[in-house]
Amino acid sequence: MNSVFSGALSTRRTVLGIAILLANLPGVGYADSVFDLGQVDVSSDNIATSTDPSATVVDATTLRDRNQINLAQALQDVPGVTLSSGGQRNEDQVYIRGFDSTQTTLNIDGVPVYVPYDGNIDLSRFLTADLSQVVVSKGLSSLMYGPNNMGGSINLVTKRPSQPLSGRVDAGFSAGKDGVFSRHEGVQLASRPNDLFYVQGGVERSSSGNYPLSAAYQATPAQPTGERLNAYSKITNCNLRLGFTPNATDEYTVSYYGTSGNKGSPPYTGKVGATRYWQWPEWNKNGLYYLGKTAVAGGLLKTRLYYDAFDNKLSSFDNASYTTQNKPYAFNSQYADHSTGGGLEWDRGFGAHDIKLMAQAKYDVHRERNLADGAQRYDSSWLQFKSHIFSIGGEDRIALGDATHLTLGYRYDRSQITQAQEYANKAETTVRDMKVAGASGSNNLQAVLTHNAFGQTFHIGVAHKTHFPTIKDIFSYRLGASIPNPALGAEAANTVDAGVKGRIFGGANYSATLFTSRITDAIEMVALTPTLGQNQNVGNAKNSGLELTFSTALGSSFAITSNYTYLARTLGTGGLVATGTPRHSGFVDLSWFPLAKWTFDAELRGYSARQTATNGLQPTAGYATLAVRARYDVAKNWTLRAGVDNLTDRAYQVTEGFPSMGRTVYGDVEARF
């Protein structure tokens, strides 16, 4: 047994020992408490407010019971959300009702954390152990989230301690037919010793090697049967918060989050695209933010300040052993990005009105360069890109009666790229500034009407929301296949959303929502020559669909939870097809409670076919996967979980040329105190 494995095994034995020790400590037990300063449009009892009646909230218990270790897994069962995994960058991203990751925003406690350069981020790098809830807002997401949430927002709300001492320790593994390939472990601790202060923090770690492919997978020259090549990933998440609560209304907090590690990108196995050999020796994101609330002028003033940094390195090799970089397409690339920003929000009730006013500012800096490799013997000079965006706006939630509310909102955004650079020669030693355009502004408006009748809640809403192009959209040469467009402007979505939710049949919960979004001035690549294109505001796309949810108890021993999404998308350019989203998707979860301490689940997920490329030449077939789980509450404060994912060992692909995981088993132990 080598020293690395011995050390890892020792660490996990230590975590397990701590878990057993803590689980037997006397006390009232651990409970998740929502950090209300981190909420944007959700009430403290986890119910979405009328601003977005179709929002979905995933709580911490659901995350743990479904073995959803990272954020991508946490979003896979949300109606209207489609997980996109694999691809050349080996990133997990989502579509919200057909809007991709660049058209939505990802936030931690309301603080934006998406990457400044292209608006994307790998959701699998965010572990879920420190979260109290994941809030997914869709077409009617609150304007208080700030700019660029044309298609919705995802907000990761962390926890807030309420006891003198509380915590959670967990450890687990995943295994395939060839043994254990993935492990995770972590500790979260919190203390509120008195009414004035609290502190909390934790460390979570996930490490994965090459995962098992389905036995039905057909080998290709780039990928034999067995384990998926170059699929390793290491992730460490850290969090820390200090809080001060001088009285019943005021609260002031300073928080840190960090995610660091590395990963590989499995090679392409299809017949349409090229096989590339990529690895990320570094993938690091760190953020420091201040959140506070103060009673001011009869209302509540919320303050937000943040600094967020993103650093990574990408190495492209020219052979399957990842050892040489002699061909022109091999390189070492480095990013060093950061964002600085903040905002104010004032909330006060005036009779039948609940008014919110907001102002936000965000400054982004993207820096990139090529590092020395087999062909290049020196580091290139840094290229620098700068941008800023400002927003002001407000919302008014009006009580038209005891059962009826109307929410009106407006936000004005102003964005500008202030610096963009390129290399003046092929030697990449001289840097020059590129032409940048002046500032551009956009108006965002929203109106949502809700009404309670016959025990049901009805809603209808309309919204006009915008999304500014990213630095990559405007200035990327895309390896010589595109030219910059400094005049590229914002795209806009006009959305109508209507639905009903409530209880029927004596206790069953349900919801039904119809939605349609027409995207104008959509950013699309226009061909200038057979080999050269440019991003322009020429598209008129449309996303329309239906979401259904249903859950109920079946007697005293069973329960069922299910949802279904129908999504139809069209692009503005003739002959192009929408990518990444199936027309039909859904899941059904059946739970069985035979004894007080035991819970068993069977979950079926299904998806119809989808496309990988807009030319329609890289489709993936529809598929369904079955998972089974078991939970045993050993004692009041500790729990054992186990399960099997992809029980039938189905061979499937989410992205063409990137086969997904075969049958795996997992186990987990959790202690709370």
N, C-alpha and C positions, 0 to 999 in steps of 0.2 A: 504493500500500500504506500503510494507516494506521499510526500510531506504535505502537498497542497490538499489532497483529499483528507488526510488525517486532520489538518487544521480545520477544514470545513466541517468535518464530522464532529470535532470537539466543540466548535462554536454552536452547532445545532443541539448537541447534548446539553450545553450550558443553557441555551434558551429554553429547552424543554424542562430542565430542572427548575429554572426560575418560574416558568409557567405553573408547574405543579405546586411550588412553594406559595406563590401569590394566590393561587386559587383556594388555598386552605386558610388564608388570613381571615380573621373575623371582620365583619363590616356589613354595610347595607347593600353592597354589590355595585357593580359598575353600570352606569347608564349614559348613553350619548346625549349631550346637550348641544343644541344648535347655537352657533356663534351669530347672534342676530345682527351684529354690525356688518357681517359679510353678506347678508341678504340684500337683494335689490328689489325683487318684486314678489316675495313670498312671505306670508305671515308666519309668526312664531310657532303656530301649531301645524306647520308643514302644508297648509292649504294655499294653493295659488290664489292671488287676489284677482279682482275682476279685470285688471289690465290685460292679463293673458289667461283666459279661462281654460285654454287647452294646453297649458304648461304641464309637464310631468316632473314629479319629484321622486327620486330614488333614495331611500333611506339607508343608513349604515347597516342595519340588520339584513336587509335584502342583499346588499353587496357581499356580506360575509357568507350568508347561507347559499348563495349561488356561485361561490368561489370566484367572484369577480375581483381579481387581485389588482388590475389596472383599470384606468379610465375607459379604454376602448371596450373592454369586456363589460363595464358597467352600463354602457350605452346601447348594447346590442339588442336589448329587449324593449327599448322605448319606442312606442308607436310613432311612425313618421320619420324615424331615424334609421339610416342604413350605414352599416359599418363597411368601410373600404380598407382592405388589408393587402399586404404584399406589395407588388410593384418593385421597380428598380431601387427605390429609396428605402424599401422595407419599413414603411411607415403605416401606422394605423390612423385613419382619418374617418370622418363621418360626413354624410349628407343629411341635412335637415330639410325634409320635404323637397328634395332635389337641389337645394343650395349647398355648394361645397364648402370646405373649410375656410377658403379665402373670403367667402361671402357671409360668414358668421363670425362670432367672437367667442374666445375661450377666456374665462376669468377665474381667478382664485379670490374668493371673498370680494367680488366685484372689481378686482384689479385685473386689467387685460394682460395676458401673458403670451399671446401669439407672437410668432417670429416677425420682426419688422420687415425683412427683405421680401418675403413672398406671402405672408399672412397665414402660412401653414404651421402645423406643429404635430409631432408624433405623439398621439394620445397614449400610447403604451408606456411612455416614459414617466407617467404620473401614476403612482400607486395610491390606493384608496384607503389605507388604514387610518389616516388622520381625518377623514371626512365624516361629517354628520349627515350630509345629503348632497346629491347631485341634482341640480335644477336645470331642466331643458326647456327653454322658452322658444316658441316657434314663430309663426307669422305675425302674431300680435305681441311679440316681446316688448317689454317696456322701453320707451325712449330714454329712460334714466340709465340704461346700460352704456350709453354713449355711442360714438360713431361706428359705422361699418357693420352694424348688426342687421343688414338688409334681410337675411334669411333666418335670423334668430340668434340666440345666445346660450352658451353653456356656462353655468356658474358652479364652481366647486366650493361649497360652504364647509368650513372646518368646524372644530368643536370648541366648546367653552366649558371650563370646569365649574362645578357647583358644589363639590365636596372637599373636605380638608385634604384628602388624598384619594386619588383614583388612578386607574391605569388599565392597560391591556397588553398582554404578551401573546404572540402567536408564532407558529412555525408550521411549515407544510412542505409538500413535495408533489411532483407530477412524474409519472413513469409510463413508458411504453413497453413494447415487447422485448426491447433490449435493455431495460432497466431504467433507473431514475435519470431524467435529463433536466429537471428543473427543481429549484428549491427557493423557498422564501422564508424570511423570519423578520421579526421586528418587535419593538417595544415602544409604547406610548404611555407617558406619565403626565399627571396633572395635579395641581394643588391649589386650593383656595383656602388659605389658613384663616382669613378673616374677611370682613366686608370691604376692605380697601384694596387688596392686591390678589392677583392670581398669576400662576406661571404654568406653562405646559410645554411639552416638547417630545420629540421621538425620532427614532431612526427605523427605516424599513429597507429591506434589501431583497432583491429578486435576481437570481442568476439562472440562466438557461443555456444549455448546449444545443446540439442539433436535435430537432424534434423528429418523432417517428412519422413516416409517411404511411398511407393506407396500403394494405397488402394488394389492393387492386390497382395501385399506381403502375403505369407502364414506363419503364426506364427509357431515358434519352441519353445522348452522348454527354450532355452537361450535368445530368442528374441520374445516378443509378437508383435502384430500389433500396429500401432500408431507411436510413436517416437523411433528413434534409441537410444538404451541405451548406456551410457558412451561415448557419441560422442562429449563432450564439448571441446572447444579449446579457449584459450586466447592468443593473440599475440600483442606485442607492438614493433614497429620498430622506431628507432631513427637514424637520420643522421645529420652530421655537417661537413662543409668544410670551410677552410680559404685559399684564393688564393692570390698570389702575381705575378703580370705581369710587370716587370721592363721595358720591351721593346716589340717590335712587335713579336719577335721570342721566348723569354724565358718565362717560366711560372713555378711556384713552388706552390704546394698545400699540405696541410695536411688534411686528412679526417678521420672521424669516422663513423662506422655503428654499429648498435646493434639490435638484435632481441631477445626478452625474452618473457616468458610466461609459459603455461602449457597445457596439453591435456590429454584426455583419449583415450583408445582403445576399440571400440565396440566389444562385444564378438562374437566369431565364431558361425555361425548358420548352418553349413553344417553337413555332416555325416561321413566325412573322417578324419578330423583332430580333435585335442583336443580343448576344450574351455578354454581359459585363461582369467584372469581378471587383466588387466594391466592399470596403470596410470603413467603419467609423472608429478610429482609435480613441476619439474623445467626443462626447455629447453631453454638454453641461449647461444647465440653466439655473440661475440663482436670482432670488428676489428679496428685497427688503421693503416693507411697507408699513405705513402708519395709518390706522383707522381710529377715528374719534367721534364722539357725539356730545353735544353741549346744548342745554336748554337756552334758547335765545329768542327774545321778542315773542314769547308765548308759543313758540314752536320748537322744533328740534333741528339743530344744525349738525350735519354729518360732514366730516372732513376726511379726505383720502389723499395720501402722498405715497409715491412709490418709485423705486429704482429696480429695473429688471435687466439682467444680462444674459446673453446667449453666446456660448463659445463652442465651436465644434471643428473637427478635422475630418476630411473625407479623403481616402486613398483609393485610387483606381489602378488596378493591376492589369497586365496583359496575359496572364496565364492562370490556370485553375488552382495552382498551388499558392497563389498570392505572394510571389517572391520577386517578380521582375516588373520593371516599368520603363521599357525601352521603346514601345510603340507610341505614335503621336497621341492616341486617345488616353494614355496612362498619365496620371497626374496625382499630386497631393494638393488639396485645397483647404484653406482655413478661413473661418468666419469669426468675427469678434463684434457682436452687436450689443447695443444696449438701448433701453427706453427709460425716459424720465417723465413723470407726469403727476397729475393730481386732479382733485376736483372738490367742489362744494355742493352740498344738497341741503336745502331747507324745506322742512315739512311742517305744515300747520293746518289745523282745522278751523274753518270759518262757517259756523252754522251747518248747512247742508253740503259744504264744500270741504274737500281735503286736498290742499294745494301743495305741490312739490315744485321747487325751482332748482335748477342745476346749472353748473358751469364746469367744464372740463378742459384740460390741455394735456397734450402728449407730444413729446419730442423723441424721434427715433434716429438712431445712427447705425448704419450698416457698414462694416469694413470687411474686405475680402482680399486675399492674395493667394498666389500659387507658391507652394513650398518646393524645395529641391527634390528631384526624383532621379530616376535612372537616366533620363535624357537632359534634364535641366540641373545644373550643378549649383544653383544659387536660389535664394528666396526672392520672389518678385516684390516690388514695392506695393504698399497697401493702396487699394482703391477705397474711397470713402463716399458714402451717400448719406444725405441728411434730409429729414422731412419733419413737418410738424402739422398738427391738426388741433383745432379749437372747436368747442361746442358750447352752446347755451340753449336752454329750453325749459319747459315746464309741463306739468300734468295737473289736471283738475278732475278729481273723482267726485261726482255730484250725485247726491242721494235724491232721486226724483220721487221717492216714496220708500216705504219700508221694504219693498220687494224689488225695486228697480234702481239701477245705478248706471250712470253714463260717465265714461272716462274720456276726456279730451286731452290730446298731447301734441306738442310742437317742439322741434329741435332744429337748430341751424348749425351746420357743420362747415368749417372752412379749412381747406387742406392745401399744402404747398410743399413741393420738393425744393429745397434750398441749395443742394449741392449734389452733383453726380459726376463721377470721374471715369476715365477710360485710359488704356495704355496708348501712348503715342507711337510706339514701335513694337516690333515683334520680340525684341529682347526683353520687354516688360520691365524696363528700368526707368522710363520716363512716363510720368502721369500728367494728364491734362484734364481740365474741366470740360464737361459736356454742356450743351445748351439745356437750360431748364425753363419751364413755363411759369407764368405767374400763378398766384393763388386762385383756387376755384372754390365756389361755395355750393351748398345744396340744402334744400328744405325737406324736413321729414315731418309728416303729420299722421295722426292716428286717432280713431274714435271707436270706442267699444261700448256696447249696450248690453247689460245683463238683466234678466228678469226671472224671479222665482215664482213658480205657479204649480199647483198640484204636486208639490214635493219635488219638482224638477227645476233645474237651472238652465235657462235658455240664454244664448248669446249670439250676437252678430257684431262683427267688427270690420273696419276698413283701415288700410294703412298704405302710406307712400313712404318708402324707405330707400336709402341710397348706400352705395358702396364705392369708395374711391379706389382707383387702381393702385396696385402695390408697386414698390420700386422695381421688382422683377418684371411686372407687366409693362412698365414704361421703358426701361433701359436695358433689359437683357438682350444680348445678341444671340442667345440660344445656340452656342457653338457655331456661329456663322449662318444660322438659318433664319435670322430675324434682324430687323433694324429698329432702333429705338423710336418712340413716338412721344416727345415731350408734351404734345397737345392732347394726349389721351385724357378723357374726362370720366366723371362718375357714371356708373350705371344705376338704374332705379328699378324697384319692384313695386307694383300696385297690387295689393293683396286684399281679398275678401275671405273672411273666415266666419263660419256659422255652425252652431252645434247645440247639443243638449246633453246633460249628464244628470245622474241622480240614482235613485234606488227603485227597483221594480220587483215584482213577484215576491213581496214580503221580505226583501233583504238583499237581493242581488244588486251589485253596483255596475253601472254601465256608463259609456259615453259614446257619442257619435258626432263627428266633425267633418264638414265639407270645406274644402279650401281651394282657392285658385290664385296664382300669382302670375302677372304678366310683367316680364322684365324688358324694359326699354333701354336703348343705348347700351345694350349688352356688349361686353368686351369680347371680341372674337378675332382670331388670326386671319388676316386677309392676304391672299397670295398676290404678290407683286410680280414675281417671275416663277417659273416651275420649281425653283430651289430657294426662293427667298420670300418671306412674309413679314407682316407688321400687325401688331395689335391695334384695332380701331373700334370705335363705338358705332357699330353697324347692326348689331343683332337685335332681334325681338323674339325672345324666348317665352315659354309658358310652362309652368308647373301646376298641375291640378290633381286633386285626389280626395281620398276618403280615409278616415281613421275610425276604427271601432275598438272599444275595449269592453270586457265583461269579466266579472269575478263574482263568485258566490260560494257559500258553504253548501256542501252536499251531505246533509245529515250532521252528525256530531263527529265523524271521523274523516271526512274528506272535504277538500276545497279545490276549486278550479280557478285559474287566472289565465286570461287569453287576450290577444289583440290581433288586429288585421289592418294592413295598410295597402291601399291601392294608389299608385302614383303613375301619372302619365306626363311625360315631358316632351317638348318639342323645342328645337333650336331654330334660330332665326335664319340660318343659311340653308338653302335647299340642298338635299342630299346628305346632310350630316345627321347623325343620330346621337342622342344623349347617352352619356357613359356613366358607369358606376352605380346605377340604381335599378333594381328589378321593378317590374310593374306590380307584382304581388309579393307580399311578405307577411309573416305572422308567426306567432308562437302560442303554444298551449302548455300550461304547467298544471299537473294534477298532483295534489299533496294528500298524504295519508297520515293520520295521527292515531296509530293503533294503541299506544300507551302514552302516559304523561311525559316521559322523557324522550320518546322516539318520534322522529318525523322522517317520512320518505317522500321523495319527489321523482316524477318522471316528466321530462320537458322535451317537447318536439318543436324545432324551429324549421321553417320552410321558406324558400325563396324561388322565384321564377328566374328565367334567364336574364342576363344583363350583358352590356357591351363594355369593352375595355378601350376601344378607339372610336373616334367619331366617324371614321370611314366604314365602320361596321364589319371590319375584317378580323376582329379579335373578340368573338363572343365567348361567354362561358355559360354552361348549361345550368338549369335550375337544379336545386338539390334540397334535401331535408336531412337533418341530423337529430339523433335522439340522445339524450343524456339522462342519467339516473343519479340520485343523490340520497344520502342518509345523514341524519344529525342525531347525536345522542348527548343529552345534557347529563354529564357524569355527576355533577354537583351544581349547587346554585350558581357558582361563579366560573365554572369551566365546562367547555364543550368540545366534543370530537365530531369531525365531519369527514366524509369520504364520498367518492363518486366515480362515475365513469362518463367521460365525454366522448361523443361520436361512437356510441355503443355499437353500431352496425359497421364501423370502420369504413364509412362512405368516402370514396375518392371524389373530391370536388375542388373547384377553384373559384375564388372571389375575383381575382385578376388573372387574365389569360396568361399562361406560362408560369404561374407561380402556385404550385399545388399546396393545399392546406394540410393541416395536421390530421393524422389518422386516429385510431382509438387510443385513448390514454386513461389512466386511472390517477386519482389524486387523494391525498389525505391531509388533514389539518387539525391542529390542536390549538385552542384558544382559552386563555385564562383572563378573568376580569376581577378587579377588586376595587 
